[in-house]
């Protein structure tokens, strides 16, 4: 299975003409990779990332397979995918929009150290695949 960057996925996959995707980096956060997108019919093939994938569905429902389960992340849900975790995703029930970030393990370790105020031996691993938390959104 291929490990792909978000930019490679955007470049290599044919999209519906109505799809809108903007990949960008946030310089103030060590060039954190980010994506803002709306997909009407597009489905990503099963793939992995070397980074974490975190984000929020802002409209509609992003449907994807992760850890052998079908996940239906709806508007207001926060999504978590650990590095190396196979997943697919996309529009099934109609169009959806989301905002995603792709921090690497070093970025996450620095964040954990900043939040806890102590050294962290390893980057975190997330158990939940989605959660609803209006404050986090």
MARBA-3410 file (N, C-alpha, C, O; in Angstrom, 1 decimal):
137
0.8,-1.2,0.0,0.0,0.0,0.0,0.9,1.2,0.0,1.9,1.3,0.7 ~ 0.5,2.2,-0.8,1.3,3.4,-0.9,1.0,4.4,0.3,-0.1,4.6,0.7 ~ 2.1,5.0,0.7,2.1,6.1,1.6,2.1,7.4,0.8,3.1,7.6,0.1 ~ 1.1,8.2,0.8,1.0,9.3,-0.1,0.9,10.6,0.7,0.3,10.7,1.8 ~ 1.5,11.7,0.2,1.3,13.0,0.8,-0.1,13.5,0.3,-0.6,13.0,-0.7
-0.6,14.5,0.9,-1.9,15.0,0.5,-1.8,15.6,-0.9,-2.7,15.5,-1.7 ~ -0.7,16.3,-1.1,-0.5,16.9,-2.4,-0.4,15.9,-3.5,-1.0,16.1,-4.6 ~ 0.2,14.7,-3.3,0.2,13.6,-4.3,-1.2,13.1,-4.5,-1.5,12.8,-5.7 ~ -2.0,13.0,-3.5,-3.4,12.6,-3.7,-4.1,13.6,-4.5,-4.9,13.2,-5.4 ~ -3.9,14.8,-4.3,-4.6,15.9,-5.0,-4.2,15.9,-6.5,-5.0,16.1,-7.4
-2.9,15.6,-6.7,-2.4,15.7,-8.1,-2.7,14.4,-8.9,-2.9,14.5,-10.1 ~ -2.8,13.3,-8.3,-2.9,12.0,-9.0,-4.3,11.5,-9.2,-4.5,10.5,-9.9 ~ -5.3,12.1,-8.6,-6.6,11.5,-8.6,-7.5,12.5,-9.4,-7.5,13.7,-9.2 ~ -8.3,11.9,-10.3,-9.3,12.7,-11.1,-10.4,13.1,-10.2,-10.9,12.4,-9.3 ~ -10.9,14.4,-10.3,-11.9,14.9,-9.5,-13.1,15.4,-10.3,-13.0,15.6,-11.5
-14.2,15.5,-9.6,-15.4,16.1,-10.1,-15.1,17.5,-10.4,-14.4,18.2,-9.6 ~ -15.7,18.1,-11.5,-15.4,19.5,-11.8,-15.8,20.5,-10.7,-15.3,21.6,-10.7 ~ -16.8,20.1,-9.9,-17.2,20.9,-8.8,-16.4,20.9,-7.6,-16.5,21.7,-6.7 ~ -15.5,19.9,-7.5,-14.6,19.7,-6.3,-13.7,21.0,-6.2,-13.3,21.5,-7.1 ~ -13.5,21.3,-4.9,-12.6,22.4,-4.6,-11.6,21.9,-3.5,-12.1,21.5,-2.5
-10.3,22.0,-3.8,-9.3,21.6,-2.8,-8.2,22.6,-2.8,-7.7,22.9,-3.9 ~ -7.8,23.0,-1.6,-6.7,24.0,-1.5,-5.7,23.4,-0.5,-6.0,23.3,0.7 ~ -4.5,23.0,-0.9,-3.5,22.5,-0.1,-2.6,23.7,0.2,-2.2,24.5,-0.7 ~ -2.2,23.9,1.5,-1.3,25.0,1.9,-0.5,24.6,3.1,-0.8,23.6,3.8 ~ 0.5,25.4,3.4,1.4,25.2,4.6,1.3,26.5,5.4,1.3,27.6,5.0
1.3,26.2,6.8,1.3,27.3,7.7,2.7,27.6,8.2,3.2,26.8,9.0 ~ 3.3,28.6,7.8,4.7,29.0,8.1,4.8,29.2,9.7,5.8,28.8,10.2 ~ 3.8,29.8,10.3,3.9,30.1,11.7,3.8,28.8,12.6,4.1,28.9,13.8 ~ 3.5,27.7,11.9,3.5,26.4,12.7,4.4,25.4,12.0,4.0,24.2,11.7 ~ 5.6,25.8,11.7,6.7,25.0,11.2,6.3,24.3,9.8,6.5,23.2,9.6
5.6,25.1,9.0,5.1,24.7,7.7,4.2,23.5,7.8,4.3,22.5,7.0 ~ 3.3,23.5,8.7,2.3,22.4,8.9,1.5,22.3,7.6,0.9,23.3,7.1 ~ 1.4,21.1,7.1,0.6,20.8,5.9,-0.9,20.9,6.2,-1.3,20.3,7.3 ~ -1.7,21.6,5.4,-3.1,21.8,5.6,-3.9,21.6,4.3,-3.4,21.8,3.2 ~ -5.2,21.3,4.5,-6.0,21.1,3.3,-7.4,21.6,3.7,-7.9,21.3,4.8
-8.0,22.4,2.8,-9.4,22.8,2.9,-10.0,22.3,1.6,-9.6,22.7,0.5 ~ -11.1,21.5,1.7,-11.7,20.9,0.5,-13.2,20.7,0.6,-13.7,20.5,1.7 ~ -13.8,20.7,-0.6,-15.2,20.2,-0.7,-15.2,19.2,-1.9,-14.7,19.5,-3.0 ~ -15.7,18.0,-1.6,-15.8,17.0,-2.6,-17.2,16.6,-2.9,-18.0,16.5,-1.9 ~ -17.6,16.5,-4.1,-19.0,16.1,-4.5,-19.1,14.6,-4.7,-20.1,14.0,-4.2
-18.2,14.0,-5.5,-18.3,12.6,-5.8,-17.0,11.9,-5.6,-17.0,10.7,-5.7 ~ -16.0,12.6,-5.3,-14.6,12.1,-5.2,-14.5,11.1,-4.1,-15.0,11.3,-3.0 ~ -13.7,10.0,-4.3,-13.4,9.0,-3.3,-11.9,8.8,-3.4,-11.3,8.5,-4.5 ~ -11.1,8.8,-2.3,-9.7,8.5,-2.3,-9.6,7.0,-2.2,-10.3,6.4,-1.5 ~ -8.6,6.5,-2.9,-8.3,5.0,-2.7,-7.7,4.8,-1.4,-7.3,5.7,-0.7
-7.7,3.5,-1.0,-7.0,3.1,0.3,-5.6,3.5,0.2,-4.9,3.2,-0.7 ~ -5.1,4.2,1.3,-3.7,4.7,1.3,-3.3,5.0,2.8,-4.2,4.8,3.7 ~ -2.1,5.3,3.0,-1.6,5.7,4.3,-0.9,7.1,4.2,-0.6,7.5,3.0 ~ -0.6,7.7,5.3,0.3,8.9,5.3,1.4,8.6,6.3,1.2,7.8,7.3 ~ 2.5,9.2,6.1,3.6,9.2,7.1,3.3,10.1,8.3,4.0,10.0,9.3
2.3,10.9,8.1,2.0,11.9,9.1,0.6,11.5,9.8,0.0,10.6,9.4 ~ 0.3,12.3,10.8,-1.1,12.2,11.4,-2.0,12.9,10.4,-1.6,13.7,9.6 ~ -3.3,12.6,10.5,-4.3,13.3,9.8,-5.4,13.7,10.8,-6.0,12.8,11.4 ~ -5.5,15.0,11.0,-6.5,15.5,12.0,-7.3,16.6,11.3,-6.8,17.4,10.5 ~ -8.6,16.6,11.5,-9.3,17.7,10.9,-10.8,17.7,11.4,-11.2,16.8,12.2
-11.6,18.5,10.8,-13.0,18.7,11.1,-13.8,18.7,9.8,-13.4,19.4,8.9 ~ -14.9,18.0,9.9,-15.9,18.0,8.8,-16.7,19.3,9.0,-17.3,19.4,10.1 ~ -16.8,20.2,8.0,-17.5,21.4,8.2,-18.9,21.4,7.6,-19.7,22.2,7.9 ~ -19.1,20.4,6.7,-20.5,20.3,6.0,-20.6,18.9,5.5,-19.6,18.4,5.0 ~ -21.8,18.4,5.5,-22.0,17.1,4.9,-21.5,15.9,5.7,-21.4,16.0,6.9
-21.1,14.8,5.0,-20.6,13.6,5.7,-19.4,13.0,4.9,-19.6,12.6,3.8 ~ -18.3,12.9,5.5,-17.1,12.2,5.0,-17.2,10.7,5.4,-17.2,10.5,6.6 ~ -17.3,9.8,4.5,-17.4,8.4,4.8,-16.1,7.7,4.4,-15.6,7.9,3.3 ~ -15.6,6.9,5.3,-14.3,6.3,5.1,-14.1,5.0,5.9,-14.8,4.8,6.9 ~ -13.3,4.1,5.4,-12.9,2.9,6.1,-11.6,3.1,6.9,-10.6,3.6,6.3
-11.6,2.8,8.2,-10.4,2.9,9.0,-10.6,1.8,10.1,-11.6,1.6,10.7 ~ -9.5,1.1,10.3,-9.4,0.0,11.3,-10.5,-1.0,11.1,-11.1,-1.6,12.1 ~ -10.9,-1.3,9.9,-11.9,-2.3,9.5,-13.3,-1.8,9.8,-14.3,-2.6,9.7 ~ -13.5,-0.6,10.1,-14.8,0.0,10.3,-15.2,1.0,9.3,-14.3,1.7,8.8 ~ -16.5,1.2,9.0,-17.0,2.3,8.2,-17.2,3.4,9.2,-18.0,3.3,10.1
-16.6,4.6,8.9,-16.7,5.8,9.7,-17.5,6.8,8.9,-17.3,7.0,7.7 ~ -18.5,7.4,9.6,-19.3,8.4,9.0,-19.1,9.7,9.8,-19.7,9.9,10.8 ~ -18.2,10.5,9.4,-17.8,11.7,10.1,-18.7,12.8,9.5,-18.6,13.2,8.3 ~ -19.5,13.4,10.3,-20.5,14.4,9.9,-20.0,15.8,10.3,-19.1,15.9,11.1 ~ -20.7,16.8,9.8,-20.4,18.2,10.1,-20.3,18.4,11.7,-21.2,18.0,12.4
-19.1,18.9,12.1,-18.9,19.1,13.5,-18.0,18.0,14.2,-17.6,18.1,15.3 ~ -17.8,16.9,13.4,-17.0,15.8,13.9,-15.5,16.1,13.7,-15.1,16.6,12.6 ~ -14.7,15.7,14.6,-13.2,15.8,14.5,-12.7,14.4,14.2,-13.1,13.5,14.8 ~ -11.8,14.3,13.2,-11.3,13.0,12.7,-9.9,12.9,13.1,-9.1,13.8,13.1 ~ -9.5,11.6,13.4,-8.1,11.3,13.8,-7.6,10.1,13.1,-8.3,9.1,13.1
-6.5,10.2,12.4,-5.9,9.1,11.8,-4.4,9.1,12.1,-3.7,10.1,11.9 ~ -3.9,8.0,12.7,-2.5,7.9,13.1,-1.6,7.6,11.9,-2.1,7.1,10.9 ~ -0.3,8.0,12.0,0.6,7.7,10.8,0.6,6.2,10.5,0.5,5.3,11.4 ~ 0.6,5.9,9.2,0.7,4.5,8.7,-0.6,3.8,8.8,-0.7,2.6,8.4 ~ -1.7,4.4,9.2,-3.0,3.8,9.3,-3.8,3.8,8.0,-4.1,4.9,7.5
-4.0,2.6,7.4,-4.7,2.6,6.1,-6.2,3.1,6.2,-6.9,2.9,7.2 ~ -6.5,3.9,5.2,-7.9,4.5,5.2,-8.2,4.9,3.7,-7.3,5.1,2.9 ~ -9.5,5.0,3.4,-9.9,5.6,2.2,-10.7,6.8,2.5,-10.5,7.4,3.6 ~ -11.6,7.2,1.7,-12.5,8.3,2.1,-13.1,9.1,1.0,-12.6,9.1,-0.1 ~ -14.2,9.8,1.3,-14.8,10.6,0.3,-16.3,10.7,0.4,-16.9,10.3,1.4
-16.8,11.2,-0.7,-18.3,11.5,-0.8,-19.0,10.2,-1.1,-18.7,9.5,-2.1 ~ -20.0,9.8,-0.3,-20.9,8.7,-0.5,-22.3,9.2,-0.5,-23.1,8.8,-1.4 ~ -22.7,9.9,0.5,-24.0,10.3,0.7,-24.3,11.7,0.1,-25.4,12.3,0.4 ~ -23.4,12.3,-0.6,-23.5,13.6,-1.1,-22.2,14.4,-0.8,-21.3,13.9,-0.2 ~ -22.2,15.7,-1.2,-21.0,16.4,-1.0,-20.7,16.7,0.4,-21.5,16.7,1.3
-19.4,16.9,0.7,-18.9,17.2,2.1,-17.8,18.2,2.0,-17.1,18.2,1.0 ~ -17.5,18.9,3.1,-16.4,19.8,3.2,-15.6,19.5,4.4,-16.2,19.1,5.4 ~ -14.3,19.7,4.4,-13.5,19.5,5.6,-12.3,20.3,5.6,-11.9,20.8,4.5 ~ -11.7,20.5,6.7,-10.4,21.1,6.9,-9.5,20.1,7.6,-9.8,19.7,8.7 ~ -8.3,19.8,7.0,-7.5,18.8,7.6,-6.1,19.4,7.8,-5.6,20.3,7.1
-5.4,18.8,8.8,-4.0,19.1,9.0,-3.2,17.8,9.0,-3.7,16.7,9.3 ~ -1.9,17.9,8.7,-1.0,16.7,8.6,0.3,16.9,9.3,1.3,16.9,8.7 ~ 0.2,16.9,10.7,1.4,17.1,11.4,2.3,15.8,11.5,1.7,14.7,11.5 ~ 3.6,16.0,11.4,4.4,14.8,11.6,4.7,14.4,13.0,4.3,15.2,13.9 ~ 5.3,13.3,13.3,5.5,12.9,14.7,6.4,13.9,15.5,6.1,14.1,16.7
7.4,14.5,14.9,8.2,15.5,15.6,7.3,16.7,16.0,7.5,17.2,17.1 ~ 6.5,17.1,15.1,5.6,18.3,15.4,4.7,17.9,16.6,4.5,18.7,17.5 ~ 4.1,16.7,16.6,3.2,16.2,17.6,3.9,16.1,19.0,3.4,16.4,20.0 ~ 5.2,15.6,18.9,6.0,15.5,20.2,6.2,16.9,20.8,6.1,17.1,22.0 ~ 6.6,17.8,19.9,6.8,19.2,20.4,5.5,19.8,21.0,5.6,20.4,22.1
4.4,19.5,20.4,3.1,20.0,20.9,2.8,19.4,22.3,2.4,20.1,23.2 ~ 3.0,18.1,22.4,2.7,17.4,23.6,3.7,17.9,24.7,3.2,18.1,25.9 ~ 4.9,18.2,24.4,5.8,18.7,25.4,5.4,20.1,25.8,5.5,20.5,27.0 ~ 5.0,20.9,24.9,4.5,22.3,25.2,3.3,22.3,26.1,3.2,23.0,27.0 ~ 2.3,21.4,25.8,1.1,21.3,26.5,1.3,20.8,27.9,0.8,21.3,28.9
2.2,19.7,28.0,2.4,19.1,29.3,3.4,19.7,30.2,3.5,19.6,31.4 ~ 4.3,20.5,29.5,5.4,21.1,30.2,6.5,20.1,30.6,7.3,20.5,31.5 ~ 6.6,19.0,30.0,7.6,18.0,30.3,8.0,17.3,29.0,7.3,17.3,28.0 ~ 9.2,16.6,29.1,9.6,15.8,27.9,8.7,14.7,27.6,8.1,14.1,28.5 ~ 8.6,14.3,26.3,7.7,13.2,25.9,8.6,12.3,25.1,9.3,12.7,24.1
8.6,11.0,25.4,9.5,10.0,24.8,9.0,9.7,23.4,9.9,9.5,22.5 ~ 7.7,9.7,23.1,7.2,9.3,21.8,6.0,10.2,21.5,5.4,10.7,22.3 ~ 5.8,10.2,20.2,4.6,10.9,19.7,3.3,10.2,20.2,3.4,8.9,20.3 ~ 2.2,10.8,20.4,1.0,10.2,20.8,0.4,9.3,19.8,0.7,9.4,18.6 ~ -0.5,8.4,20.2,-1.3,7.6,19.3,-2.8,7.8,19.8,-3.1,7.8,20.9
-3.6,7.9,18.8,-5.0,8.3,19.1,-5.9,7.1,18.9,-5.9,6.4,17.9 ~ -6.7,6.8,19.9,-7.7,5.6,19.9,-8.9,6.0,19.1,-9.3,5.2,18.2 ~ -9.6,7.1,19.5,-10.9,7.4,18.8,-10.6,7.7,17.3,-9.6,8.4,17.0 ~ -11.5,7.4,16.5,-11.4,7.7,15.1,-12.1,9.1,14.8,-11.7,9.8,13.9 ~ -13.2,9.3,15.6,-13.9,10.6,15.5,-14.3,11.0,16.9,-14.4,10.1,17.7
-14.6,12.2,17.0,-15.3,12.7,18.3,-16.0,14.0,18.0,-15.6,14.7,17.0 ~ -16.9,14.3,18.8,-17.6,15.6,18.7,-17.2,16.5,19.8,-17.5,16.1,21.0 ~ -16.6,17.6,19.5,-16.1,18.5,20.6,-16.2,19.9,20.0,-15.2,20.4,19.4 ~ -17.3,20.7,20.3,-17.4,22.0,19.7,-16.2,22.9,20.1,-15.9,23.8,19.3 ~ -15.7,22.8,21.3,-14.6,23.6,21.7,-13.3,23.4,20.9,-12.6,24.3,20.5
-13.1,22.1,20.6,-11.9,21.7,19.8,-12.1,22.2,18.3,-11.1,22.7,17.7 ~ -13.3,22.1,17.8,-13.5,22.5,16.5,-13.2,24.0,16.3,-13.4,24.6,15.3
END
